[in-house]
């Protein structure tokens, strides 16, 4: 497993945040609203917990999995990871393996997926 770069992780989070803003906009005005953060936590918990990647991670070809087995981390650990992720400090503090404090707490690792095979 190849650890994901900070840039790729940020790009995936950016895509997820845009999607969360669009969904949260359905609940009303976004000025001072907590809905985008709530939607991000729910979205992250559901997709990472069950499938190992959010829509943003899918776009940038990343997975968030258990380091040893490569399997999705499950809903409780994904929820913990999501709550820590919205605090922004844990993702900014990374170790030599590229794992943030939120990854360490949840027992997860974000890895790059292999490149797509050439078409044709």
N, C-alpha and C positions, 0 to 999 in steps of 0.2 A: 504494500500500500504506500502510495506517495502522498506525503502531507500536502494539504492545500496551501497556496500562498495567501498572504494577507490580502493582496489585491483581488484575487479571485473570490475570496470569502466576502470581501466588502461588496463586490459587484453583485453577488448572489443576494446579499442582504438588501442592497439598494433595489433590486427587482422586487423582492418580497415587500419592501416598504411601500413602493408605488402601488402594488396590488392591494395592500392593506388600506391605503388611503382611498383607493377607488371603492372598496367594499364598505369602509367606514363612512364614506360620503352618502351611502344609502340610508344611514341612520340619522342624518341631519347635518347641520353645518359643522365644519371641522375646527373652527376657531376655538381654541382652548378645550377641545374635546379630548376625552381619554379613549374614545372608541378606536382610533388607529392602533394604539398600544395594546388594547384588549384583543383586537382582531389579529395582530401580529403574534401574540402569545398563543391564542387558540390555533391559528394557522400553523405555527411552528410546532406546537405540541402534536397536532394531528398528523401532519405530513412527516416530520422527522421520527416521531414515535412509531408510526406504522409502516412507512415506506423508506425511511432513511434519507429523504431529501425533500426540501420544500420546492415549490415551483421555481424560485430563484436559483436554488442549487441545481435543479435540473437544467436550466438555461446555461449555466456556467460549468456544468459537468462536474459537480461535487456530490459527495455522500457523507452523511454523518452517521457513523456506525460504532459498534463495540470494537475496540482495537484488536481484540484477540479473535473473535469469531467473524467479524465483518457483517454481522446482522444488525437490523435496526435496534435502537436502544429501548423501545417501549414507551408508553405514554407517561408514566410517572417521572422517569428520568428526563424525557423530552420536555415535560412541563417545568422541571427544575432548571434545565438548560435555557429554556425560553425566558423565564423570569430573570435569570441572571444576565441573559443577553440584552434585555431591554435596559438594564442598568448601565450598559456600555463599558464600564470599567473592566469587568472580567475578560471580554474579548480583546481588550487592548494590552493586557498583560499576558504574554505568551512565553512558553518555555522553549527549549532548544528543539523539541519535536513539533513545534507549531501548534501546540494545544494551549488554549486559553484557560483561565481559571474556571470558566463555565463548563468547558470540556472535561477538565479534571474532576470537578464536582459531580458531573453527570456520568462519568466513566465513558466518555465518547471521544471520537477522533474524526476530524473532517479530512477526507481524502479526495484526491482527484480521480476521476474515472479515466479509463484508457481512451485514447483518441478514437474517433469514429473511423471505421474502415473506409477506404476510398470507394466512391460510388462507381458502379459499372461493373 
